[in-house]
Amino acid sequence: MPIIDSREDNLDVSKDVQRHHDKIKEIVKKKLPEIISQEDIITQDNKGKKIKVPVKSLSIPDLRHGKRSGNGGGDGEGDGEGEGKKVGMGQGPGKKGDEMGRKPGQQQGEGGESKAGNDPGEDMIESEFTVEEIVEMMFEDLGLPNLLKKDLATIEVSLGYKITGMEKVGPMVLLKKRPTAKNAMKTFWVLMGLLQEKFKDRSELDCFAALKQEGGGLYEAEQLLLDPNFKHDLKQVEPFPIIGNGDLRYFDVQDKKTSETNAVVFAILDVSGSMGDHKKYISRAILFWLVQVLRRQYTNVEIRFIVHHSSARLIEEKDFFRTMESGGTVGHTAFSLVNDLIKSKYPTDIWNVYAFYFSDGDDFEPEKTGKEMKKMLDSGINMFCFANIKESFEEKSWGYSSFTNDADLISHIKGNWPIETVYLKIENPESGRMDSMEVITGKDGFPFIAVTISNKAHVFTVLREFLKKNR
């Protein structure tokens, strides 16, 4: 007959579910560089959008009965040391990570050559995550670098209303029915006690009838009981609530607030003719995830979107990720616009100011652009991040060539600003090789960082470089 475990905790699988969720999350974290470079994520409306991530199925170990041998892995029997030694379950030469229940080399032919087999392949499942969940995994330890709590920039931000207790006064919409009714029943018994104490010659039922007839009015009930002709036909005492002003109870609702620092982010995109589809895609991929994390972590951050070719203009966010333009590259128009906005609307003594620039660095007037950039830096902004986007391998093979160093912003920056250059070794998930990425940072607190990128697989690395809190 079957044995059934009827204990209540027998069906509690919450720990198993959480363990499975954590393992899936670890797998997805390793795939983040591939996930966030998917083009379909940043080209559609992503509110509530689900991102499908294929992961290897996590199966339960399959334990089978079998003979035990001296080395824990064969079919021999015996009692001696070595061959034939009996061992307990889980002992033997196996180690963590070994598969159970399969014979090694089962599908190999003569000479070790592989042959067609009938073993099942790896089971893959698709786990779904929202953009918000992906953002949470991406930036658990990151945020805006050098964010300062400036006296004039700190404001109170409402986090919503929270019930914190109970009050005796308030609007009827916040009335707490249960404690109010409880107090009203107490009032009934208090008034009944007062009537019985005063009219000892009257029965409890008489006092109740008078109080009931007058709707809980004590003075009126007393007048009835003073009348010798007062009669009633009630058979039993049925308590009812008598609500006075002192019986009402209301929810105490407080506006929960927190102090938060003002921050404005200028997202500047080069949409000139030299920015091909590959470069524009990398720019938008970085910017898309940048906007997601800023919106998640900072309630009061303003993001201003600017595009430029030979001239610059402010545009709406909905147009920013689909603008396709061409023309010459004159970057100083964008930074002149930023400087005007800082001066007129976002002074750095009140605002934390950040600028993120996405361009291939080819500029017809690099000295003027560099001058406007330096003016912006000297105004006291918190950080200026420059994604220097270069052509892909395919574009190079098609014969595309960049401008000369005389028109290259990075060359101008290296020759005139207090910076230093390092090279990061990062794994390319597409090729499996280690790539080198140039990272330029300002010296002695100079708030500047530039990263050169040509492969969409490196988008995640650029984001992590831009969003180091303690840079």
N, C-alpha and C positions, 0 to 999 in steps of 0.2 A: 504494500500500500504506500502511496506517496506521503512524504513528510512535508508539511507546510509550516513555514516560519511565519507566525502571525504577529510578530513584533512590529510596532508602528514604524520604527526606523528602517525596516526592511525595504521599504519602497522609496526611501529618501535618496535620490540620485543627484542631489544638488552639487555635492562635492565632485562627483564624476563629470557632471556637465561643465563645472567651472574649470576642472583640470583639462578637459578636452578643448574648451574655449581658449585657455592660456596657451596650449600647445599650438593651436591653429594660429593664434596671434604671433607667436614666436616665428612660425614659418613665414607668415605674411610680412613681418618686419624685414626678414632677409630678402624678400622679393620687392621691397619698396622702390629701389632704383628702376626696376622694370615697370612696376605698376604706374608710377606717377608720370612716366614718359609716354603713356598711351594717348594717342591723339584724340580718340573719341571722347575722352573725359573732359577736355578743355574746349571742345567745339560745340557743345550742346548745353541746354539748360540743365544745371546739375542739382537743382533743389530736389532733394529726396531721391536722387539718382543712385542706383545700386551698381557697384563695381564688382564684377565677377573675377575671382582669383582662383585658379586651379591649384589644388594642393593634394599631396599624397594622402590617401585614406589611412586613418589611424585605426588599425584592426586590433582586436583582443587576441592575446597569445593563445595558440591552440595546443593544449597539452594532451599527449597521447601516452597510453601504456606501452611499455616495451621492456626488453631485457637490459639489465645493467651489466656493464663490463668493468674491467680493471681500470681502463683509462676514461671511462664514462662516455665513450663514443662508439663502441663496437657491440658485438653480440656474444663475446666470450663470457665464461663463467668461471669462478674460482674464488679462493679466499686469500691468496698470497699477496705479497707486495707487488705492485705493477699489474701485470696481466691477470685478470680474473678477480681483482680486488673489488668488493662490493662497495658501492657509494650511495649516498642519499640523493633525493631529488634535488636538482639544481647544482650538483657537484660535477666535477669532471674538468676536461680541458677547455670547455667553452668559455667565452668571454663576452662582456657586454657588447651588444650590437650584432652578435651572431644570429642568423635566422634559425628558427626551430621548425622541424617537420619536413625539411627538404634534404635530399641526398646531394652532396656536391658532385658536380660534373655529370649530372644525369643526362644532359642533352649534348654531350661531346662525342664525336666520332673518333675513329682511329687517328692517332697522331695529334690529338687535341683539337682537331678542326670542329667548328660548330656545325650543327645540322638542324634541320627543322625539328621543332619540338611541339609539345602540346601543353606545356606549363602555362598557367595564366600569367598575364603581364601585371604591371602595377595598377592598382585601382586608384583612379584620380577622381576627386570630387570638386565641385565648384562652390566655394564659400562666397557669400555676398556681403559686401561692406558698403556703407554710405561714404560719401566724400568726407563727412565730418569725422567718421571713425578712422579713416585713413590719416586725416590731419592729426588726430590725437596721437596716433602711433608715430607719426613723423617727427613731431615737435614736442615731445614730453619734456625735453630739457633745454629748449631754445626759445628765443623771443627777440625783441628789439635790443640791439647792443647799445650800451651807454645811456639807457633811459634814465633820466634824472627827475627827481621830485622837486621841481622849481616852485617857489612860494606862490607865484602868481599863476602857475599853470595847474595847480592842484584844485580840483573841483569835486563837488559831491555828486555822485551818480546813484540814482535810485535803482535798487535791485528788485523792487516789487514789494508788495505788502505781505506781512507775516502776522499770524495770530499768536499773540504772546501771553494771553491770559484772559481775565474776565473783569468787567466793570459794571457798576450800578447805574451808569448813565450811558446813553448812546442812541443812535437811530434805530427805528424798529426793524430795519432790514438786517441788523446785526443781532437781533434778539436771540438769546439762547433758550430754547423752549424747555428743555429738560430741567435745568436748575431753577428756571422761573416757575414751572409747574410744581416743583418740589417745595419751593418757598411758599407758594400759594396754598398748598395743602397744610403746611405748618400753620399758616395764618388762620385757616378754618378751625383747627383744633384749639388754637389760642382763644379765638372768639367764643367758641363753644364753652371753653373752660370759664371765661369771664361771665357768660350768661348763667351757667349753672351755679357759679359762686354767688351771684347776686340774687337769683331766683331759686332758692333752695326748695320752695314749695312746688316748683314746676319740675316735670320729668325731663330727662334728656331728650326725649322725642319732641316735647313741646318746644324746647329751646332750638332744636334743629329745624322744626317747622317754621318758627318765627324768622330764623336766620335765612332759611331757604326762600321764604316768601318775599323777604326784603332784599334778596340778591346779595346777601353778605353785609348789608349795612348794620352796624352794631347799634347805633342810636335808634333806628327805626324798629329793629327787632325787640329792643327793650320796651318801646312804647306798646308793641303788640302784647308782650307778656304782662304788662301792667293792666291790660284790659281784661276783666274777669270773663267777658263774653268771647274771648279769642278761642276758636276751635279749629281743628284740622282733621283730615282723614288719612294722614300718613301712617304707615305701618312699621317702618324701620328707618334708621339713620343711614343715609347714603352721603358720605363726605363728598364735597365738591370744592374745587379751587376758588379761593377768594384772593384776587390779585390787587394788591396795593402798590403804590409807587415804590415802596421799599422792597418789594418782592421781585422786581424786574432785574434781569441779569443780561448783559450784552457781551459779545466778543470784543476783546481789546485788540485792535488791529493797529500795528505800527508800520510805518514806511521804513523799510530796511535800506540803509544807505551806506555807501563806502566812498572813500576818497580815492580819486583816480587822477592820473596825470594826463594832461592834454598832449596829444601827439598828432602830427600831420605827416603823411607819406606822399611824396611826389613820385609817381610811376611814369617814367619817361621812355618812350619807345621811338626808335629810329625806323621810319617806314619809307625810306628813300629807295631808289632803284637798285642800289648795291645790296640791299637786304633781300636776298632771295627767299623762296618759300621755306627752305631748311632753317635759315637764320631766324626768320620771323616765327617759325614754329617753336624753336628753342626759347626765344624771348617770351612768347605767350605762355609756354609751359611753366617757366620759372615764375613769371608774374602771376599766373593763375593760382599756383600753390602758395605764393607769397601773400596774396590777398586773402586766401582761405585762412591761413594761420593768424594773420593780423586781426581778422574779424572774429576769430574764435577767442583769442587771448586778450584783446583790448576792446572794451565796450565803447570807449570814447576816442577812437582813432579815426581821423579823416583821411581819405585817400583821394588824391587829385590825379587825374589821368591826362597825360600830355603826349601828343604825337608830333613829330616834326619830319620834314624833308628840307626844303629850302626855307620854310617858315614853320612856325610852331603854333599850336592851338590846344586849348582845353577841350576835352570831349567827355561824353557820358560813359560810364562803365560798360553799359550794354553794347556800345559801339567800339569800345577799345579792343576787344578780343576778336573783332572781325574786320577791322579797318585794313584795306589793301590799297596802298598808294604807291607812287613812284616819284622820281624827280631827283634833284641834286641833294647832297648832304651838307647842311649848314647847321651844325649843332648848337652854335652860340645863341640862336634864336630861342631854343627851348630853355636854356639856362638863364637867359635874360628875362624870360617870362617867370621862371621860378624865383629869381631875385626880386622881381617886382611884387610877386605874391607874398614873399617873406616880409618885405618892407611894409606892405599895405595891410596884410591880413594875418600873417603868422610870424610876428616878431619873436626872435629866439629867446628873449627874456621871459616870454609867456608860454611859448610852445616848444615842445621837443620836435625837431624837424629832421626828417630822413629823406634822402633822395636815392632812387634806384634807376640807373640808366642802362638801357639795352641797345647796343649798337655794334656794328662790325669795326668801329673805330676809324673808318675811312671818312675824312672830313675835308672839304675844300678850303676851310679856313681854320686849321687846328689851333693856331696861336690865339685867335679871337675866342674860340670855344674854350680853350684852356684858361684864358683870362676870366671868362664868365664863371667857369667852374670854380676857380680859385676864389673869386669874389663870393661865391656861395659858401665855400668852406670857411672863409674868413668871417662870415656873418655870425658864426657860432652854432652851426648845425651839429647834430649829434653824430651823423655818419653819412658818408656818400659811398654807395656801392655801384660798381661799374662791371656789368657783364659784357666782356669783350668777345663777341661771337664771330667765329671764323668759319670759312667754308668747309663743308664735309669732304670726305675722301672722294665721293662721287663728283662733287662740283669741281674739285681740283683736276680729276681725270677728264672732265669735259673741257678743260682749258681755261677755266675762270681764273682770273688773276686779280689780286688786290692792288690798291694804289701803292705808290712808293712810300717810303718811310716819312717823306716830307709831308704827306697827308695823313699820317697815322697818329691818332690821339695818344695811344699808349707810348709811342716813341717820344712824343712831346712831354708826357707826364714823367717818364723815366729820366728825361734830361733836365727837368726843372723843379720837381717836387721832392720833398724829403721822404723817400720811400725805400723799401727793400724788397727783393724778390726771392721767393722760395718755390720749390717744385714738389707737389704732392704726388705720391705714388698711389693710384687708385685702380681697383679691379674693374675691368670692362665686362659687364655681365653678358654682352653679346658675343665677344670673342674669347672670353676667358683669360685674356692677357692683362698685364699690368700697364696702365697708361700713365703718362706724366701730365700734370696740370699746373700751369703757371699761376701763382697767386702773388699779387703785389699788395703790400700793406704799408700804411704810413708809419713813420718812426716817431717816437716820443709823443704819443697821444694824437698824432695827426689823423683826423677821422676819415680815413680813406681805405678802401679795399677794392681791388680789381681782380677778376678771375677770367682767364681765357678758356673758352669752351667751344668745341666743334662737334661733339657727339651728344645726342640726346640722352644717352645712357648716363651722362654725368650731371644731369639736372639736379638730382638729389644732393650730390656733393656740393654744388654751387649754393643751393639753398642753405645747407648746414654752415657753409663758410659765411654767408651773409647774415645769418641769424644766431650768431654766437653771443649770448648775453654778456659774457664777461670778456669780450674782446679787448 
